[in-house]
Amino acid sequence: MAATSTGIHHRSYTSELRLRATKAEYFRLGLMTALLLVLPFVLDNFWLSQINLIMIAVIGAVGLNILVGYTGQISLGQGGFMAVGAYSSAILSDRIGLPTPLAIIFAVLLTAAVGVFFGLPGLRLKGLYLAIATLASQMIIEFIIRRWSWLTEGAGYINVDRFEFLGFQVGNREVFEQQWYWILTILAVLTVITARNIFRTGLGRSFMAVRDQDIAAEAIGVNLTRAKLTAFAVSSGFVGLAGSLTAHYSEVVSWEKFTLDVSILYLAMIIVGGLGSIAGAVYGAIFMTLLPEVIRRVANALESSMPFLADQLPAVQNAAFGVIIIAFLIFEPRGLDRIWQRMKDYFKYWPFRY
């Protein structure tokens, strides 16, 4: 096995189908595994809570990237689909009494079905028109969860019992973040592995064919109806999982957590991370989740010399949010994943330029 990806010659189908083909890739995988195993023992509860939010964001961003980045179907309904997963999981587990994992599974399936329903316009619409149709789904779902009093029994929110399964229950504040870290990390890793393998199958390749040129894809035998609706189902299923985990992790469900701002935030994650890249979705989720906290800490550090930063912190965060998206669209449309690829290529071929 070569140390770099230069000059690899596959001699079997097994070798060709490996997700990683070089020693450097295996080294980075081992390093990342070690980092994930060490984090809960070296970080305090605050930073563990940030990592937990990142893990949830990774699941949602991967799901959205399947639809937008790999299939070319623009969606602005991420927040609404997360709400479907969150509310259905909370109601099934706390009101009906289903075991929490089973409630989450049913919530994922329900969200996938709702995604297919709102994906029907995608069979006829493209581009901006499809974006407006999915924006309508966000508005419809948000309207329902705000006005349908049965969902919250008139309280306006749902209190969710602490996560419990087969006698195990997430503990109190001292171990709460650590225990959730392991749950969310395992699910995030499984999500990434599943998504990576989807695009090694005929189904995943049909998604990419639809993205590149749907007319040509149909000409070579791709069923556009099945491919587009399946993409909406798979994407919405992952998003519903992220919404369900949000509900059980925060232990309260309210409509304020699933507004249009959330849809735009997740769209920003995959733009900044890199459209059409599972790794890019991970990078974007990490970057956009930590960005507000970094800005807050910088504003606090400069409070004495630049007090307006702390006074206008929400406005500063929104401005930075917009500037970063514009900067990536102009200077690096392929996002952080492409920047990381360039860094690897630089060290791979150094000292040669090419």
C-alpha positions, 0 to 999 in steps of 0.5 A: 500500500502506498503512502500517498494516493499517487500511483495506486494500482488496484488488483482486485475489486475489494481493493478498489472498493475500499473507502481508504487506500493509503497509509496517510488516510488510515493514519488520519482515521486513527488520529480522529478516532483517538481524538473522539475517544479522548475529548470527553475526558479533557473537556469541561461540560460547556465545551462538551455541550458544544461538541454535542450540538456539533454532532446533532448538526453533523447529522442534519447537515449530512442529510441536507447535503444528500439532497442539495449537494448530491441530488441538486434539489434545493431545500429551505425546509430543513427547520420544518422537517427537524420540527416533525422529527422532534415533535413526533418523537416527543409525543410518541415517547412521552405521551404514548409511552413508546421506548425512546429509541423506537419513538426516534425510529418512528419519527425518522420514518414519519419525517421521511414520509413528510419529506416525500410529500413536500418533495412532490413539487420537485418532480416538476420544479427546479432551481429557484422555483423548487427553493420557494416550494420547500420554503412553503413547506417550512412555513406550513409546518411552522404554522401547524406547530404554532397553531395546533394546540393538540401538539403541546396540549395548549402549553406551547411547548413539550417537556421531554423526559430524560433519555432512557432505554433498557434501564439506562437513563442519562444521569444528572448534570455531572455526567449528562454531557458525557453520556450524551456525547457517546450517544450522539457521537456514535449516531453521528459516525454511523450517519457519516458512514451510511451516507458515504456508502450510499454514494457507492451504490447505484442509488447514490450514483443515480442521485448524482446523475440527476444533479449533473444532468437530469435529462441525460440521466433519464436517457440512460435509464435513471427513473427521475421520479424514484431518484428525486423522491428517494433523495427527499426521503433519505435526506428528510430521514436524517434531518428527522433524526437530528430533530429527534435528538435535539428534542431528547437532548434539550428535553424541551420542544418549542417552535422557536428552535425550528424556524426559517433561521435554522433552515438557513443555518444548515444551508450555510453549513453545507455551503461553507463545508462544501456541496456534494461532500460528506466530509464537507458537511462535517466541516461546515457543521463544526465551523458554523456551530462554533462560530457564534461562540468564537465571536462572543469570546472575541467581543468579550476580549475586546469589550474595553477597547471596542464596547460596541461589539459586546453591546451589539453582539447579535448584530455582529454575529449575523453580520459575520455569518453573512460575510463568511457565506459571501466570502466562501461563495466568491473565493472558494465555492467548494468550501472547506473540503476543497481547502483541506484537499488543497492542503493535502495536495500541497504536502503530498507533492512538496517540494514540487509545484505540480 
